[in-house]
Amino acid sequence: MICLGIESTAHTFGVGVIDKKKHILANIRKMYVTESGGIIPIAAAKQHEQHADALIKQALADAKLKIQDIDLIAFSQGPGLGPCLRVGMNTAKELHNNYSIPCIGVNHCIAHLEIAKALTKAKDPVLLYTSGANTQVIAFESGKYRVFGETLDNGVGNFIDGIARYLGLGFPGGPKIEEIAKKGKKYIELPYVVKGMDVSFGGLQTNIKHKIDKQEFKIEDLMFSMQETVFAMLLEVAERALFHCEKKELVIGGGVACNKRLQEMCEEMCRENKFRFYCPNRPFLIDNGVMIAWLGINMATKNAKLNEFSIHPYERTDDVDVYWAR
């Protein structure tokens, strides 16, 4: 089986092609960026529409395939931004109508976890999922991917991008913040908000903005301290979930997982506790079509319902019946 996956939950329109044996045949994307300000959903959706056909053609060319060689099309069904999700769904529906290719909608968050398992040696991990709108600690228990901890307000990626916007750095801001933080040397005490198994970034964001306005500290020291604080919060709840679930593997996913400092802290925590740490390569941490395609294959091989064209912008990870993993 060969599946073409379409990712369009937010800023990225990605197209990936993978087969049942995990051979990745294509993985390309077009990302919405700005020089200042954040993501505008309608503008991102328009960009997706403009580039969708060309990206699909390029992915097929990279895979050395024709559209008729595709056995299944998977598209990101949610969670995500409604206008962006609709572009991916409509693109899949058009291909279905034109070429009679079966289609399946998949959950974006679970796709991050499944591709991490496919591309590493992880068997039954805890996933620290750190993206723009989503921040969750996830593990498979009792037939579902359960959320053992999450943000109570902003996703960690949106939090970091919000600080970047405040500094006039544009979108995406995470990579720029990471580079600034590398120059920081002095740790500045910041609010550390962990409530049970959940984290909160709202108060921290306000505190950092006040510090920026007062110009009391060097920006590089402030960004260094912000990263250290936020990542420590995430690792605390991830570590607790590993012990609670009695699991020995941690994987990370989502765009923020590309941050080298976060990866270092994950490695250190796992080494101290004799856990195994797995981190997919960068193209499969950020939003991508391959992860959508891989989850589509897993679901379709277990007699999933096909050709249901709908989007679920607010679907939670633990809403999904994970029948293919039982």
Backbone bond lengths (Angstrom), bond angles and torsions (degrees), N, CA, C in turn:
res aa  C-N    CA-C-N  psi(-1)  N-CA   C-N-CA  omega(-1)  CA-C   N-CA-C  phi
1 M - - - 1.464 - - 1.522 110.00 -
2 I 1.321 116.11 133.48 1.460 122.83 175.78 1.520 108.14 -117.13
3 C 1.337 116.09 127.67 1.461 120.67 -177.10 1.523 110.03 -120.58
4 L 1.315 114.91 137.92 1.460 122.58 172.06 1.528 107.63 -103.54
5 G 1.323 116.88 123.68 1.449 121.37 -177.88 1.518 111.83 -107.78
6 I 1.318 115.78 139.85 1.465 122.08 179.66 1.524 108.78 -119.70
7 E 1.318 116.25 119.04 1.467 123.09 178.94 1.529 109.22 -108.54
8 S 1.348 116.40 127.19 1.471 119.16 -178.81 1.525 111.50 -154.30
9 T 1.328 117.61 36.82 1.459 118.77 -174.71 1.524 113.09 -71.26
10 A 1.331 117.38 -30.35 1.467 119.17 -174.61 1.525 110.41 -150.41
11 H 1.334 116.97 -110.03 1.464 121.44 -171.67 1.518 114.24 -80.07
12 T 1.320 118.21 -13.94 1.466 121.61 -172.76 1.523 111.74 -115.91
13 F 1.337 115.71 132.19 1.465 120.33 165.78 1.525 105.63 -105.26
14 G 1.317 115.04 110.76 1.456 120.54 -177.30 1.512 111.64 -117.73
15 V 1.314 115.86 146.67 1.462 121.92 176.35 1.525 107.98 -130.77
16 G 1.312 115.60 126.12 1.455 120.79 179.21 1.514 111.21 -132.02
17 V 1.316 116.00 152.24 1.465 121.73 177.22 1.521 107.79 -130.35
18 I 1.337 115.86 127.78 1.462 121.92 179.78 1.515 108.45 -144.18
19 D 1.332 116.71 151.41 1.459 118.73 177.21 1.528 109.80 -107.71
20 K 1.307 115.70 177.40 1.463 121.78 -173.97 1.520 112.39 -64.57
21 K 1.331 117.54 -21.91 1.459 121.55 -179.76 1.532 112.37 -91.51
22 K 1.315 116.66 12.66 1.469 124.52 177.54 1.523 112.91 72.28
23 H 1.311 117.57 21.19 1.460 120.53 173.99 1.532 107.93 -79.43
24 I 1.322 116.87 116.49 1.462 121.32 179.87 1.523 108.11 -87.31
25 L 1.310 115.93 115.87 1.455 122.00 -173.64 1.519 112.63 -97.93
26 A 1.321 117.33 -24.92 1.466 121.05 178.76 1.519 108.97 -162.15
27 N 1.330 115.35 149.25 1.465 120.37 177.32 1.529 108.17 -160.45
28 I 1.327 117.24 97.28 1.453 121.00 -178.41 1.519 109.36 -130.23
29 R 1.327 116.55 163.03 1.463 120.61 -177.56 1.513 110.22 -156.74
30 K 1.311 114.63 160.23 1.463 122.87 171.09 1.516 106.39 -131.58
31 M 1.331 116.65 123.66 1.461 121.43 -173.62 1.517 110.91 -108.92
32 Y 1.323 114.77 141.45 1.462 122.68 175.06 1.526 108.57 -81.33
33 V 1.334 116.80 125.01 1.459 121.18 179.98 1.523 109.59 -131.84
34 T 1.329 116.14 159.14 1.460 121.51 175.92 1.522 109.24 -136.84
35 E 1.323 116.24 156.78 1.454 120.94 174.75 1.521 111.24 -82.96
36 S 1.328 115.97 -27.56 1.459 120.95 175.28 1.525 107.34 -150.76
37 G 1.335 116.92 156.38 1.456 120.17 -178.10 1.516 111.57 79.95
38 G 1.324 115.83 178.27 1.461 121.49 -175.93 1.515 112.84 -106.58
39 I 1.322 115.51 -161.82 1.453 121.49 -178.33 1.528 110.12 -77.18
40 I 1.315 116.13 133.03 1.458 122.77 174.54 1.529 106.20 -107.45
41 P 1.337 118.72 111.34 1.470 120.62 -171.65 1.529 114.67 -52.98
42 I 1.325 117.80 -44.89 1.468 120.00 -178.50 1.527 110.54 -65.18
43 A 1.329 116.47 -41.22 1.467 119.92 179.26 1.530 111.08 -65.37
44 A 1.334 116.58 -40.87 1.465 120.18 177.84 1.530 110.38 -63.31
45 A 1.338 116.37 -42.49 1.469 120.54 179.79 1.524 110.83 -62.81
46 K 1.319 117.56 -40.10 1.471 120.45 178.52 1.519 111.04 -63.57
47 Q 1.332 116.17 -39.98 1.463 118.59 176.79 1.523 110.65 -64.38
48 H 1.336 116.93 -41.11 1.468 120.01 176.83 1.530 110.65 -57.04
49 E 1.329 116.70 -46.13 1.470 121.25 -179.36 1.523 110.80 -60.56
50 Q 1.315 116.51 -40.75 1.463 120.85 -177.27 1.525 112.81 -65.47
51 H 1.329 116.55 -32.16 1.467 119.68 -172.35 1.533 114.07 -108.44
52 A 1.314 117.92 -5.28 1.469 120.50 -173.37 1.523 112.37 -57.30
53 D 1.325 117.68 -53.12 1.471 120.60 -176.30 1.523 111.68 -61.37
54 A 1.327 116.21 -43.83 1.469 119.85 -178.53 1.524 111.33 -65.13
55 L 1.326 117.06 -38.40 1.462 120.36 179.77 1.525 111.44 -67.45
56 I 1.326 117.10 -38.74 1.465 120.14 177.93 1.526 110.14 -65.69
57 K 1.319 116.92 -42.72 1.469 120.60 177.72 1.522 111.00 -61.84
58 Q 1.342 116.38 -41.31 1.452 119.73 -179.29 1.524 111.23 -68.06
59 A 1.341 116.59 -40.33 1.460 119.80 178.79 1.533 110.85 -62.49
60 L 1.314 116.88 -42.40 1.471 120.48 178.16 1.526 110.41 -64.10
61 A 1.337 116.68 -38.83 1.466 120.10 177.96 1.525 110.76 -65.44
62 D 1.339 115.94 -42.88 1.468 119.52 178.07 1.525 111.15 -61.27
63 A 1.332 115.71 -37.32 1.465 120.89 -179.14 1.520 112.80 -80.74
64 K 1.346 115.95 -7.56 1.469 122.30 -176.52 1.533 110.66 58.22
65 L 1.325 114.92 45.32 1.453 122.23 -179.12 1.527 110.52 -129.91
66 K 1.325 114.97 161.66 1.454 122.00 168.89 1.523 107.67 -104.13
67 I 1.308 116.30 160.59 1.463 119.28 -179.35 1.523 110.87 -58.96
68 Q 1.322 116.83 -30.01 1.473 120.58 179.52 1.529 112.27 -68.65
69 D 1.334 117.53 -15.79 1.464 120.88 178.22 1.533 112.70 -82.33
70 I 1.325 116.99 -10.26 1.455 121.91 -177.59 1.534 109.58 -81.67
71 D 1.337 115.62 128.31 1.464 120.81 -179.00 1.525 112.93 -91.11
72 L 1.343 116.68 -24.15 1.460 120.74 -173.89 1.521 108.81 -153.47
73 I 1.320 115.64 143.88 1.466 121.49 172.91 1.528 107.76 -118.68
74 A 1.323 116.11 127.96 1.462 121.38 176.45 1.530 108.51 -114.23
75 F 1.318 116.05 143.21 1.466 119.62 177.83 1.515 109.77 -134.53
76 S 1.323 116.38 149.91 1.456 121.01 178.93 1.523 109.14 -72.72
77 Q 1.315 115.14 121.47 1.459 122.73 -173.22 1.535 111.55 -97.42
78 G 1.308 116.51 -21.86 1.452 122.04 -179.57 1.518 109.01 157.51
79 P 1.318 117.49 171.70 1.458 126.39 -7.72 1.529 111.12 -74.28
80 G 1.320 115.47 165.99 1.453 118.87 -179.49 1.512 112.07 164.47
81 L 1.319 115.71 -170.36 1.460 122.89 179.21 1.522 109.36 -82.39
82 G 1.325 116.34 124.80 1.464 120.79 -174.86 1.514 114.60 -51.22
83 P 1.334 120.36 -51.17 1.472 120.48 -179.07 1.522 112.82 -59.40
84 C 1.320 116.66 -37.06 1.468 120.77 -179.25 1.526 111.09 -73.24
85 L 1.333 116.22 -42.57 1.464 120.20 178.20 1.524 111.17 -60.21
86 R 1.320 116.59 -38.64 1.463 119.94 -178.22 1.522 112.02 -63.95
87 V 1.331 116.86 -33.83 1.470 119.32 178.72 1.525 110.29 -63.42
88 G 1.338 116.94 -45.37 1.458 119.78 178.94 1.510 112.25 -64.39
89 M 1.327 116.63 -43.38 1.465 120.59 179.05 1.519 110.79 -62.58
90 N 1.326 117.40 -45.48 1.464 120.47 -178.35 1.523 111.77 -67.03
91 T 1.321 116.93 -33.85 1.468 120.23 176.58 1.530 110.32 -64.83
92 A 1.330 116.23 -44.99 1.467 120.45 177.76 1.525 110.66 -63.27
93 K 1.318 117.01 -41.84 1.461 121.04 -179.19 1.519 111.36 -64.06
94 E 1.329 116.69 -38.95 1.467 120.29 178.46 1.524 111.16 -64.44
95 L 1.329 116.73 -41.39 1.467 119.71 177.69 1.525 110.76 -65.70
96 H 1.329 115.97 -38.86 1.467 120.29 176.94 1.522 110.95 -61.55
97 N 1.315 117.11 -45.46 1.465 121.03 -178.26 1.526 111.76 -67.40
98 N 1.325 116.61 -35.84 1.468 120.14 -175.65 1.527 112.76 -82.06
99 Y 1.340 116.91 -31.55 1.465 119.25 -172.27 1.527 113.78 -126.39
100 S 1.321 117.69 3.67 1.469 123.20 178.15 1.528 112.21 57.58
101 I 1.324 116.75 35.53 1.465 121.18 177.77 1.528 108.63 -88.64
102 P 1.321 118.99 128.67 1.464 120.70 177.87 1.532 111.32 -59.16
103 C 1.325 116.44 144.71 1.463 122.14 -179.78 1.522 110.91 -126.39
104 I 1.337 115.19 152.89 1.450 120.21 177.86 1.527 109.35 -145.21
105 G 1.324 116.68 136.16 1.456 121.30 175.46 1.517 110.32 -92.17
106 V 1.347 117.10 141.07 1.465 120.79 -176.28 1.526 110.37 -131.39
107 N 1.322 115.82 162.10 1.452 123.03 178.23 1.532 110.07 -85.47
108 H 1.313 115.24 124.38 1.460 122.25 -175.64 1.533 112.28 -60.72
109 C 1.324 117.38 -44.04 1.468 121.16 -176.89 1.525 111.09 -63.93
110 I 1.325 115.93 -45.15 1.467 120.11 179.77 1.522 110.87 -66.49
111 A 1.327 116.57 -31.86 1.464 119.87 177.49 1.526 110.83 -60.95
112 H 1.331 117.49 -38.16 1.466 120.50 176.36 1.527 110.24 -59.25
113 L 1.321 117.44 -43.16 1.455 121.07 -177.74 1.529 111.39 -70.10
114 E 1.310 116.20 -42.75 1.471 119.50 -176.53 1.528 111.63 -67.21
115 I 1.334 117.71 -38.23 1.467 117.95 179.98 1.525 110.03 -71.11
116 A 1.332 117.29 -31.84 1.464 119.89 176.34 1.515 110.73 -63.68
117 K 1.319 117.06 -41.33 1.466 120.59 177.44 1.527 110.84 -66.73
118 A 1.338 116.36 -37.66 1.466 120.30 -177.25 1.526 112.18 -68.17
119 L 1.334 116.79 -34.44 1.463 120.51 -171.91 1.524 113.65 -101.12
120 T 1.328 117.65 -0.34 1.465 121.23 176.14 1.535 108.54 -127.34
121 K 1.311 115.95 -174.76 1.463 120.48 178.34 1.526 112.76 -92.10
122 A 1.327 116.51 7.33 1.465 120.30 -179.11 1.529 110.53 -65.78
123 K 1.312 116.40 136.11 1.463 122.16 -179.16 1.524 112.15 -110.53
124 D 1.319 116.18 -47.41 1.472 120.66 -176.98 1.527 108.38 -141.93
125 P 1.341 116.89 69.47 1.459 119.82 -170.78 1.527 114.14 -91.17
126 V 1.306 113.73 169.48 1.461 122.27 160.24 1.526 106.01 -94.00
127 L 1.320 116.09 133.58 1.463 121.10 178.92 1.520 109.47 -103.06
128 L 1.330 116.38 123.62 1.450 121.53 167.89 1.520 106.41 -93.70
129 Y 1.324 114.42 103.83 1.466 121.50 -172.88 1.522 108.73 -100.11
130 T 1.315 116.20 112.20 1.462 121.73 -173.29 1.524 109.69 -127.65
131 S 1.322 116.21 94.44 1.460 119.84 178.75 1.519 109.36 -125.93
132 G 1.337 116.51 -165.56 1.451 120.28 -178.27 1.511 112.62 -62.05
133 A 1.310 115.91 -64.35 1.466 120.56 -175.31 1.519 112.94 -92.45
134 N 1.323 117.60 -13.27 1.467 120.80 -173.44 1.523 111.47 -118.15
135 T 1.314 115.04 130.97 1.466 121.14 171.10 1.519 106.70 -139.19
136 Q 1.333 115.77 107.09 1.453 120.73 -174.71 1.528 110.52 -143.43
137 V 1.322 115.04 152.27 1.462 122.64 168.74 1.527 105.71 -110.06
138 I 1.333 116.53 117.01 1.464 122.34 -167.91 1.522 110.20 -124.05
139 A 1.321 116.28 142.25 1.472 121.35 173.49 1.518 108.96 -150.58
140 F 1.326 115.80 153.85 1.467 121.49 -179.95 1.519 109.44 -85.16
141 E 1.325 115.77 119.79 1.461 121.75 177.30 1.529 109.01 -146.81
142 S 1.334 116.76 132.97 1.475 122.80 174.00 1.527 112.59 53.89
143 G 1.314 115.50 46.09 1.467 120.33 171.28 1.505 116.14 83.04
144 K 1.331 118.40 4.78 1.461 120.79 178.84 1.524 110.24 -142.61
145 Y 1.327 115.46 159.62 1.451 119.92 166.99 1.517 107.11 -82.90
146 R 1.326 115.92 110.30 1.457 122.27 -176.14 1.531 110.38 -93.81
147 V 1.316 115.60 145.79 1.461 121.36 176.67 1.527 107.81 -95.94
148 F 1.330 116.43 113.03 1.460 121.44 -177.35 1.528 112.38 -95.47
149 G 1.307 116.79 -10.51 1.454 121.76 176.22 1.510 108.86 -170.51
150 E 1.337 116.15 151.16 1.460 119.37 -178.53 1.519 110.19 -161.96
151 T 1.328 115.77 173.63 1.448 120.31 175.68 1.526 110.10 -75.59
152 L 1.307 115.46 146.22 1.457 121.14 177.19 1.523 111.74 -93.31
153 D 1.336 116.86 -7.82 1.462 119.71 178.87 1.529 110.42 -142.30
154 N 1.310 118.25 -99.93 1.461 120.61 -178.19 1.524 111.88 -79.59
155 G 1.340 115.30 149.87 1.449 119.08 165.37 1.518 108.73 -69.60
156 V 1.328 117.63 153.13 1.458 120.23 -175.36 1.528 111.55 -63.02
157 G 1.329 117.67 -34.87 1.461 119.87 178.26 1.516 112.10 -67.01
158 N 1.321 116.47 -42.90 1.464 120.11 177.32 1.524 111.39 -65.26
159 F 1.326 115.92 -36.63 1.465 120.16 176.23 1.531 110.52 -60.30
160 I 1.323 116.82 -49.69 1.470 120.47 -179.23 1.528 110.60 -65.01
161 D 1.330 116.72 -42.27 1.466 119.96 178.51 1.526 111.29 -63.84
162 G 1.352 116.30 -32.98 1.458 119.82 177.31 1.520 111.96 -63.90
163 I 1.324 116.44 -41.02 1.461 120.60 176.10 1.533 109.91 -65.79
164 A 1.328 116.50 -40.44 1.469 120.16 178.59 1.532 110.84 -61.72
165 R 1.326 116.54 -41.64 1.472 119.73 177.69 1.517 110.57 -62.41
166 Y 1.316 116.36 -39.95 1.461 121.01 -179.96 1.530 110.54 -62.66
167 L 1.320 116.10 -30.35 1.460 121.49 177.94 1.523 112.44 -88.32
168 G 1.357 116.78 -1.60 1.457 121.12 179.25 1.509 114.42 75.91
169 L 1.337 116.88 29.90 1.462 121.10 -174.62 1.520 114.16 -92.76
170 G 1.355 118.37 -9.70 1.453 119.91 179.71 1.514 113.05 81.94
171 F 1.335 115.65 -174.40 1.469 122.64 -176.10 1.523 109.93 -122.96
172 P 1.335 119.66 136.32 1.473 127.09 -2.99 1.522 111.53 -78.79
173 G 1.315 115.39 144.85 1.452 119.94 -175.39 1.505 115.04 -97.03
174 G 1.344 117.13 -17.61 1.457 120.76 -175.77 1.521 115.06 -53.56
175 P 1.347 118.55 -51.41 1.467 119.23 -179.53 1.529 112.92 -61.28
176 K 1.347 117.31 -34.55 1.468 120.36 179.53 1.527 110.63 -70.42
177 I 1.338 116.40 -39.87 1.465 120.04 176.56 1.523 110.10 -62.60
178 E 1.322 117.08 -41.59 1.469 120.65 -179.98 1.518 111.11 -59.19
179 E 1.342 117.17 -42.86 1.461 120.54 -179.76 1.531 111.29 -66.00
180 I 1.325 116.50 -40.37 1.469 119.60 177.52 1.530 110.22 -63.97
181 A 1.347 116.62 -42.69 1.467 121.50 -177.48 1.521 112.10 -62.52
182 K 1.331 118.01 -29.61 1.461 121.15 179.81 1.524 111.82 -62.01
183 K 1.327 116.92 -24.00 1.459 121.48 -178.45 1.531 112.09 -87.96
184 G 1.330 116.44 -8.76 1.458 120.18 -178.28 1.513 112.11 -78.21
185 K 1.344 116.34 146.20 1.468 121.81 -178.90 1.524 112.94 -128.97
186 K 1.320 116.37 -26.03 1.458 120.65 -174.90 1.514 110.17 -104.08
187 Y 1.351 116.04 128.02 1.460 119.83 177.91 1.523 109.72 -84.60
188 I 1.335 114.83 129.10 1.455 122.86 177.87 1.521 107.96 -108.51
189 E 1.316 116.26 127.18 1.468 119.39 -177.91 1.526 110.53 -65.09
190 L 1.341 115.79 130.77 1.461 123.03 -178.04 1.533 109.36 -131.69
191 P 1.322 118.11 160.00 1.471 120.29 176.84 1.531 111.31 -57.88
192 Y 1.299 115.09 132.43 1.473 122.75 179.69 1.522 106.18 -117.51
193 V 1.351 116.02 106.74 1.463 119.61 -169.45 1.530 110.80 -117.53
194 V 1.329 115.53 96.45 1.460 123.05 171.82 1.522 107.20 -119.94
195 K 1.317 115.43 123.21 1.466 120.62 -178.98 1.515 108.24 -118.11
196 G 1.323 116.25 97.37 1.455 120.04 -174.80 1.511 109.75 67.28
197 M 1.330 116.09 -113.56 1.463 121.57 178.22 1.530 112.24 -104.20
198 D 1.317 117.27 7.06 1.458 121.42 -176.54 1.519 111.39 -112.41
199 V 1.325 115.36 159.47 1.461 121.71 178.91 1.525 109.15 -123.56
200 S 1.314 115.25 161.02 1.460 120.85 179.13 1.523 108.90 -141.31
201 F 1.321 116.71 135.89 1.454 121.83 -177.12 1.530 113.72 -115.47
202 G 1.329 117.62 -9.33 1.458 120.50 -174.13 1.514 113.53 -60.38
203 G 1.338 117.54 -50.26 1.461 121.07 179.26 1.510 112.17 -65.20
204 L 1.313 116.44 -38.06 1.460 121.28 178.07 1.528 110.84 -62.32
205 Q 1.332 116.20 -41.79 1.458 119.93 179.35 1.534 111.29 -61.54
206 T 1.323 116.12 -44.74 1.467 120.20 178.25 1.522 110.91 -61.83
207 N 1.331 116.91 -43.12 1.452 121.92 -179.95 1.527 111.36 -60.57
208 I 1.332 116.59 -44.33 1.467 121.02 -178.77 1.532 110.30 -66.62
209 K 1.315 117.69 -40.37 1.466 120.34 178.65 1.521 111.38 -62.53
210 H 1.326 116.31 -39.29 1.467 119.87 176.64 1.527 110.89 -63.07
211 K 1.318 116.14 -40.35 1.466 120.12 179.81 1.534 110.93 -67.67
212 I 1.332 116.13 -36.55 1.473 119.95 176.15 1.526 109.90 -63.23
213 D 1.323 116.28 -45.10 1.470 120.80 -178.56 1.527 111.71 -62.74
214 K 1.324 116.90 -39.47 1.468 120.57 -177.09 1.528 112.43 -76.65
215 Q 1.332 117.04 -18.04 1.463 122.19 177.86 1.536 112.15 56.27
216 E 1.328 115.58 37.32 1.464 120.55 179.47 1.527 112.50 -81.89
217 F 1.340 115.57 -23.00 1.459 119.51 -173.78 1.530 109.97 -128.05
218 K 1.304 115.06 156.50 1.461 119.50 173.08 1.524 109.01 -67.14
219 I 1.323 116.75 139.03 1.464 121.32 -178.27 1.526 110.64 -60.11
220 E 1.327 117.41 -38.87 1.472 119.21 -179.23 1.529 111.28 -64.92
221 D 1.340 117.67 -36.91 1.468 120.23 176.78 1.520 110.90 -69.08
222 L 1.328 116.85 -37.96 1.461 120.95 -179.82 1.524 110.84 -67.17
223 M 1.340 117.14 -41.41 1.465 119.98 179.80 1.527 111.05 -71.38
224 F 1.317 116.85 -35.98 1.469 120.87 173.92 1.526 110.10 -59.84
225 S 1.314 116.26 -46.47 1.466 120.94 -178.45 1.513 111.33 -67.42
226 M 1.320 116.50 -37.18 1.467 120.60 177.97 1.528 110.54 -61.17
227 Q 1.314 116.89 -48.18 1.462 120.29 179.40 1.530 111.15 -61.01
228 E 1.319 117.25 -47.05 1.456 120.64 -178.55 1.525 111.06 -59.43
229 T 1.319 116.21 -41.36 1.466 121.02 -178.02 1.521 111.19 -69.61
230 V 1.320 116.33 -49.92 1.467 121.08 -176.23 1.520 111.06 -64.56
231 F 1.315 116.79 -44.20 1.462 119.51 -177.99 1.527 111.44 -69.10
232 A 1.323 117.36 -33.73 1.466 119.97 175.29 1.520 110.65 -64.07
233 M 1.330 117.45 -39.34 1.460 121.13 176.36 1.525 110.70 -59.64
234 L 1.325 116.01 -46.58 1.466 120.56 -178.90 1.530 111.19 -63.99
235 L 1.318 116.66 -41.28 1.462 119.86 -178.02 1.519 111.65 -70.71
236 E 1.321 117.51 -30.88 1.461 119.28 177.61 1.523 110.95 -61.25
237 V 1.330 117.05 -47.73 1.463 118.67 -177.86 1.525 111.23 -73.57
238 A 1.325 117.72 -32.39 1.465 119.95 176.80 1.523 110.83 -65.94
239 E 1.320 116.82 -42.94 1.464 121.18 178.65 1.528 110.80 -61.97
240 R 1.321 116.29 -43.45 1.460 120.01 -179.84 1.524 110.73 -63.93
241 A 1.350 116.93 -38.73 1.465 120.70 178.65 1.527 111.33 -64.37
242 L 1.310 116.97 -38.97 1.469 120.48 178.72 1.522 111.37 -60.64
243 F 1.311 116.03 -44.26 1.465 119.41 178.42 1.528 111.19 -69.51
244 H 1.324 116.59 -42.68 1.464 120.03 -178.67 1.526 111.57 -62.20
245 C 1.327 116.81 -42.41 1.473 121.55 -177.70 1.521 112.38 -85.27
246 E 1.329 115.87 -5.64 1.466 121.82 -179.04 1.530 110.68 56.95
247 K 1.317 114.90 47.38 1.463 120.83 177.14 1.519 109.35 -111.98
248 K 1.324 116.00 161.38 1.454 120.90 -172.98 1.526 113.08 -121.77
249 E 1.332 117.08 6.68 1.463 120.10 -175.49 1.532 110.23 -128.81
250 L 1.318 115.82 136.10 1.459 121.60 173.64 1.518 108.73 -120.60
251 V 1.329 116.27 130.77 1.464 120.97 170.78 1.520 107.63 -121.84
252 I 1.325 115.88 153.81 1.457 120.03 175.82 1.516 109.57 -121.14
253 G 1.324 115.61 151.95 1.453 121.41 179.91 1.517 109.90 -153.51
254 G 1.323 115.98 166.53 1.451 121.16 -176.80 1.516 110.88 96.90
255 G 1.332 116.19 161.49 1.460 120.57 -174.34 1.510 114.72 -60.49
256 V 1.342 117.89 -37.03 1.465 120.42 -179.28 1.526 110.87 -66.35
257 A 1.325 117.39 -23.26 1.468 121.09 178.71 1.526 112.27 -65.25
258 C 1.332 117.55 -12.19 1.466 120.75 175.95 1.525 111.46 -71.91
259 N 1.321 117.06 -16.93 1.453 121.57 -177.61 1.536 110.43 -65.02
260 K 1.322 116.28 122.11 1.469 120.87 -175.23 1.528 112.15 -65.33
261 R 1.322 116.45 -33.29 1.464 118.56 179.35 1.525 110.97 -67.51
262 L 1.333 117.03 -40.36 1.464 120.03 176.16 1.525 110.32 -61.79
263 Q 1.316 117.37 -41.82 1.462 120.50 178.29 1.524 111.15 -61.86
264 E 1.335 116.88 -42.36 1.467 120.72 178.69 1.522 111.26 -60.99
265 M 1.340 116.43 -42.91 1.457 119.95 -178.92 1.524 111.21 -67.79
266 C 1.330 117.23 -36.13 1.468 121.10 175.86 1.529 110.40 -63.27
267 E 1.320 116.02 -44.99 1.469 120.15 179.01 1.524 111.10 -61.02
268 E 1.321 116.76 -42.91 1.463 120.80 -178.58 1.521 111.05 -64.81
269 M 1.328 117.07 -45.41 1.466 120.33 179.60 1.526 110.73 -61.86
270 C 1.318 116.56 -44.09 1.472 120.03 -178.79 1.520 111.31 -67.26
271 R 1.307 116.88 -38.12 1.466 119.95 178.84 1.526 110.57 -63.84
272 E 1.319 117.35 -43.31 1.468 121.25 -179.28 1.526 112.07 -63.77
273 N 1.350 116.27 -31.58 1.468 120.37 -176.43 1.533 113.11 -102.54
274 K 1.357 115.92 4.03 1.463 121.00 -178.63 1.528 111.88 61.02
275 F 1.337 116.42 35.56 1.454 122.56 169.66 1.527 108.23 -92.19
276 R 1.321 116.04 164.10 1.457 121.44 174.41 1.534 108.32 -102.08
277 F 1.307 116.77 134.22 1.465 122.15 -178.23 1.522 109.69 -112.80
278 Y 1.331 115.16 132.66 1.454 121.25 179.67 1.528 109.94 -128.79
279 C 1.311 114.76 133.83 1.464 120.81 178.95 1.525 108.84 -135.41
280 P 1.330 118.94 111.83 1.462 120.41 177.15 1.526 110.85 -60.94
281 N 1.322 116.33 162.54 1.449 120.55 176.50 1.530 110.36 -64.22
282 R 1.311 116.24 155.07 1.462 122.25 -172.69 1.531 114.23 -50.08
283 P 1.357 120.64 -43.21 1.470 118.94 -178.46 1.526 113.85 -59.40
284 F 1.338 116.78 -17.15 1.471 119.95 -177.90 1.532 112.03 -111.29
285 L 1.331 116.17 3.78 1.460 121.09 169.84 1.531 109.74 -87.88
286 I 1.317 115.32 -45.84 1.454 120.58 178.07 1.530 109.28 -74.85
287 D 1.323 116.10 167.16 1.467 120.09 -179.73 1.527 110.25 -58.60
288 N 1.325 116.46 132.58 1.464 120.27 -176.39 1.518 110.79 -153.74
289 G 1.316 116.41 156.82 1.453 121.80 -178.65 1.514 113.68 -75.92
290 V 1.333 117.54 -24.81 1.466 120.62 -178.59 1.524 110.86 -63.51
291 M 1.325 116.72 -41.68 1.472 118.46 -178.44 1.527 110.80 -66.09
292 I 1.320 117.07 -34.46 1.466 121.21 177.28 1.525 109.54 -66.61
293 A 1.329 115.77 -43.64 1.465 120.51 -179.87 1.528 111.06 -64.59
294 W 1.339 116.91 -41.65 1.468 119.84 -177.68 1.518 111.34 -65.20
295 L 1.324 117.24 -43.07 1.467 119.21 176.90 1.527 110.26 -64.89
296 G 1.318 117.18 -37.04 1.467 120.29 176.98 1.515 112.00 -58.97
297 I 1.325 117.17 -42.14 1.467 121.02 178.03 1.518 110.18 -63.17
298 N 1.328 117.19 -46.75 1.468 120.60 -179.73 1.516 111.82 -57.81
299 M 1.318 116.25 -43.22 1.458 120.55 -178.07 1.526 111.50 -71.48
300 A 1.328 116.60 -42.65 1.464 120.35 -175.36 1.518 112.68 -67.26
301 T 1.334 116.48 -31.65 1.463 119.24 -179.98 1.532 111.91 -72.98
302 K 1.321 117.06 -8.53 1.466 121.68 177.11 1.529 111.68 -111.06
303 N 1.315 115.05 32.22 1.476 121.53 174.11 1.530 112.89 60.54
304 A 1.325 116.01 46.68 1.462 120.47 176.57 1.519 110.55 -70.98
305 K 1.321 115.51 159.34 1.463 120.80 174.06 1.527 108.89 -73.83
306 L 1.321 115.41 129.09 1.461 120.93 -176.65 1.523 110.79 -107.65
307 N 1.332 114.17 162.53 1.472 122.58 171.53 1.522 113.00 59.91
308 E 1.327 116.37 37.19 1.459 121.33 171.63 1.532 107.44 -105.76
309 F 1.307 116.13 106.25 1.459 121.06 -172.16 1.524 110.55 -97.73
310 S 1.319 115.20 97.89 1.455 121.72 178.38 1.522 107.84 -151.56
311 I 1.320 115.86 161.28 1.458 120.39 176.16 1.522 109.28 -120.04
312 H 1.328 115.99 152.15 1.458 122.32 -178.28 1.532 108.85 -130.40
313 P 1.346 117.66 76.59 1.466 120.94 -173.52 1.529 114.46 -57.99
314 Y 1.334 117.84 -27.25 1.458 120.68 -175.27 1.527 112.65 -113.04
315 E 1.305 117.55 17.88 1.460 120.36 -178.21 1.531 110.90 -67.09
316 R 1.325 115.74 130.66 1.447 121.46 177.98 1.531 110.70 -90.29
317 T 1.305 114.63 156.13 1.455 120.58 178.27 1.525 111.09 -57.20
318 D 1.336 116.63 -42.23 1.460 119.59 -176.44 1.528 113.16 -84.16
319 D 1.329 117.69 8.43 1.466 121.24 171.52 1.535 111.71 -84.91
320 V 1.314 116.59 -16.45 1.468 121.58 -169.12 1.538 110.20 -89.94
321 D 1.322 115.36 131.53 1.459 121.86 173.52 1.532 108.45 -79.43
322 V 1.313 117.00 111.44 1.467 121.52 -173.69 1.533 109.41 -91.21
323 Y 1.308 116.19 61.39 1.464 122.07 -174.43 1.528 113.32 -64.57
324 W 1.315 117.37 -28.37 1.466 120.33 -176.38 1.528 112.46 -74.51
325 A 1.341 117.42 -16.47 1.469 119.84 -175.53 1.527 112.59 -99.88
326 R 1.338 118.26 1.83 1.470 119.83 -177.30 1.510 111.06 -79.52
